[in-house]
Amino acid sequence: MRYSAFRVIKEALTGHKGWKPAWRDPVPAAQYDIVVVGGGGHGLATAHYLAKEFGQARVAVIEKGWIGGGNVGRNTTIIRSNYLLDGNEPFYEFSLKLWENLEQDLNYNAMVSQRGILNLIHSDGQRDAFTRRGNAMILNGADADILSTEDIKKRYPFLNTDDARFPIKGGLAQHRGGTVRHDAVAWGYARSADSHGVDIIQNCEVTGFRIEDGVCKGVETTRGFIGAKKVGCAVAGNSSRLMALANMRLPMESHVLQAFVSEGLKPVLPGVITFGAGHFYCSQSDKGGLVFGGDLDGYNSYAQRGNLPAVEDVCEGAMAIFPMLGRARLLRMWGGIMDMSMDGSPIIDKTHIDGLYFNGGWCYGGFKATPASGFAFAHLLAKDEPHPTATAYRFDRFEKGRMIDEKGMGNQPNLH
Ligand SMILES: Cc1cc2nc3c(=O)[nH]c(=O)nc-3n(C[C@H](O)[C@H](O)[C@H](O)COP(=O)(O)OP(=O)(O)OC[C@H]3O[C@@H](n4cnc5c(N)ncnc54)[C@H](O)[C@@H]3O)c2cc1C
């Protein structure tokens, strides 16, 4: 069923009796060509592109809970392509281009809003670093704009540019960055994948891999064995646990990241703003809530909830640049599990087991990567070759010392 203004009017006039479920609830088949484990944004996007772009007809997504229950429905919804390194920037710019056409591609309103992102600059050294990053972005076909303090005063008059503890000395803006309604991304990809014949199987946990003579033949699940010629794993924060079932130990740790939403306010923030002297980022949802977050909780965990010291740290970051936020009431907060890799960059690669493929290590920046990650993983699964924008995201970069360490933090996952 196509969604359109005409359809909305027709259904309104006929008692809304014609709407169909957005996706089916199929019984798993015994065998598929490709099984994607994980019904998050990346798994569902992979299935959509496998079916739509690469002509794969027998595909299933296996999800242990409900689609959208993981990080795809828990993040702070920011999209951008403001990276520095060659391994990353072309990939994230490819993703931003896919976001720009996503709603037409999916025939679904995902509320893609290119309201812009501003990274605040607080020191001369930071201005140099951000100017370098802006130049790298432009060289890779992205947009970047260095703003002066005067520009910022005009555009964001509520920021404290007078006597803040960390004075605002300018900013790096990416006007094509912004936000997307996160759950709608899961629902839009699921609906489109389903309409191209993909089976989306919820409440079905993968509990093991059937591996014979070094070849993966399928997955053991809570609903029985499901055979597959190829299995692609995209389970984000649960990557280490899942791949341990295939006796793999990943260069990755799982950490908690929290998100926060204030009570609904009248429009006040024109776009996404990030604090450069700490870790704090904030935008305003269309419902009016200020959506914000900061650093990881800092300890390894698989629990989807966080602790109070991180709340205090995030609120301190907020007060440093938005003293007005102190008057707003916090409505809700939650946690998600981050698959933090050793260099802060992801992996989209084959494993040493034939027929078993891996996608993960997205840290806390994987939402913006969803379209490109899905496209690149589908490309790898369908053609057995990495997508041109994802050639650096290989397992062997750790062995060969070709780290993609965007933050320059070294191999300490919780610092990326
Ligand atoms: C608080 C927070 C804020 C964030 N903010 C941003 C942001 O602003 N911008 C940004 O770019 N990124 C952000 N991120 C990161 C981003 O959300 C993640 O990197 C990305 O969503 C991960 O990919 P995914 O959507 O596929 O993960 P998920 O939605 O977590 O999908 C993985 C799925 O795998 C399933 N699964 C796990 N184990 C199994 C199994 N054994 N069998 C079957 N299924 C299984 C899980 O149930 C889950 O549904 C944020 C994350 C959090 C938690």
The ligand as a MOL file (V3000), in Angstrom:
LIG
                    3D

  0  0  0     0  0            999 V3000
M  V30 BEGIN CTAB
M  V30 COUNTS 53 58 0 0 0
M  V30 BEGIN ATOM
M  V30 1 C 21.2680 7.3290 24.1460 0
M  V30 2 C 21.8160 7.1650 22.7660 0
M  V30 3 C 22.0180 8.2730 21.9710 0
M  V30 4 C 22.5400 8.1370 20.6850 0
M  V30 5 N 22.6080 9.2450 19.8760 0
M  V30 6 C 23.0010 9.1200 18.5960 0
M  V30 7 C 22.9440 10.2410 17.7170 0
M  V30 8 O 22.4780 11.3230 18.0930 0
M  V30 9 N 23.4130 10.1010 16.4610 0
M  V30 10 C 23.9230 8.9270 16.0260 0
M  V30 11 O 24.3640 8.8660 14.8810 0
M  V30 12 N 23.9270 7.8190 16.8030 0
M  V30 13 C 23.4740 7.8840 18.0850 0
M  V30 14 N 23.4540 6.7730 18.8980 0
M  V30 15 C 23.9880 5.5010 18.3910 0
M  V30 16 C 23.0080 4.7260 17.5320 0
M  V30 17 O 21.7380 4.7080 18.1220 0
M  V30 18 C 23.5390 3.3060 17.3360 0
M  V30 19 O 24.8940 3.3110 16.9470 0
M  V30 20 C 22.7580 2.5470 16.2550 0
M  V30 21 O 21.3710 2.7300 16.4280 0
M  V30 22 C 23.1090 1.0640 16.3280 0
M  V30 23 O 22.5780 0.3290 15.2680 0
M  V30 24 P 21.1130 -0.3500 15.2510 0
M  V30 25 O 20.1030 0.6900 15.0260 0
M  V30 26 O 21.1120 -1.4310 14.2640 0
M  V30 27 O 21.0320 -0.9410 16.7380 0
M  V30 28 P 19.8260 -1.5480 17.5420 0
M  V30 29 O 18.5680 -0.7860 17.3260 0
M  V30 30 O 20.2890 -1.7280 18.9500 0
M  V30 31 O 19.6170 -2.9620 16.8350 0
M  V30 32 C 20.2380 -4.1730 17.2110 0
M  V30 33 C 19.1340 -5.1920 17.3930 0
M  V30 34 O 19.7020 -6.4840 17.5500 0
M  V30 35 C 18.8390 -7.2160 18.3880 0
M  V30 36 N 19.5530 -8.3850 18.9070 0
M  V30 37 C 20.5630 -8.4050 19.7950 0
M  V30 38 N 20.9580 -9.6730 20.0350 0
M  V30 39 C 20.1790 -10.4700 19.2670 0
M  V30 40 C 20.0820 -11.8790 19.0800 0
M  V30 41 N 20.8900 -12.7250 19.7260 0
M  V30 42 N 19.1360 -12.3530 18.2250 0
M  V30 43 C 18.3190 -11.5100 17.5510 0
M  V30 44 N 18.3580 -10.1700 17.6970 0
M  V30 45 C 19.2730 -9.6610 18.5400 0
M  V30 46 C 18.4530 -6.2110 19.4730 0
M  V30 47 O 17.2760 -6.5940 20.1540 0
M  V30 48 C 18.2930 -4.9340 18.6640 0
M  V30 49 O 16.9550 -4.6810 18.2870 0
M  V30 50 C 22.9160 6.8620 20.1840 0
M  V30 51 C 22.6870 5.7400 20.9760 0
M  V30 52 C 22.1220 5.8760 22.2490 0
M  V30 53 C 21.8310 4.6610 23.0910 0
M  V30 END ATOM
M  V30 BEGIN BOND
M  V30 1 1 1 2
M  V30 2 1 2 3
M  V30 3 2 2 52
M  V30 4 2 3 4
M  V30 5 1 4 5
M  V30 6 1 4 50
M  V30 7 2 5 6
M  V30 8 1 6 7
M  V30 9 1 6 13
M  V30 10 2 7 8
M  V30 11 1 7 9
M  V30 12 1 9 10
M  V30 13 2 10 11
M  V30 14 1 10 12
M  V30 15 2 12 13
M  V30 16 1 13 14
M  V30 17 1 14 15
M  V30 18 1 14 50
M  V30 19 1 15 16
M  V30 20 1 16 17
M  V30 21 1 16 18
M  V30 22 1 18 19
M  V30 23 1 18 20
M  V30 24 1 20 21
M  V30 25 1 20 22
M  V30 26 1 22 23
M  V30 27 1 23 24
M  V30 28 2 24 25
M  V30 29 1 24 26
M  V30 30 1 24 27
M  V30 31 1 27 28
M  V30 32 2 28 29
M  V30 33 1 28 30
M  V30 34 1 28 31
M  V30 35 1 31 32
M  V30 36 1 32 33
M  V30 37 1 33 34
M  V30 38 1 33 48
M  V30 39 1 34 35
M  V30 40 1 35 36
M  V30 41 1 35 46
M  V30 42 1 36 37
M  V30 43 1 36 45
M  V30 44 2 37 38
M  V30 45 1 38 39
M  V30 46 1 39 40
M  V30 47 2 39 45
M  V30 48 1 40 41
M  V30 49 2 40 42
M  V30 50 1 42 43
M  V30 51 2 43 44
M  V30 52 1 44 45
M  V30 53 1 46 47
M  V30 54 1 46 48
M  V30 55 1 48 49
M  V30 56 2 50 51
M  V30 57 1 51 52
M  V30 58 1 52 53
M  V30 END BOND
M  V30 END CTAB
M  END
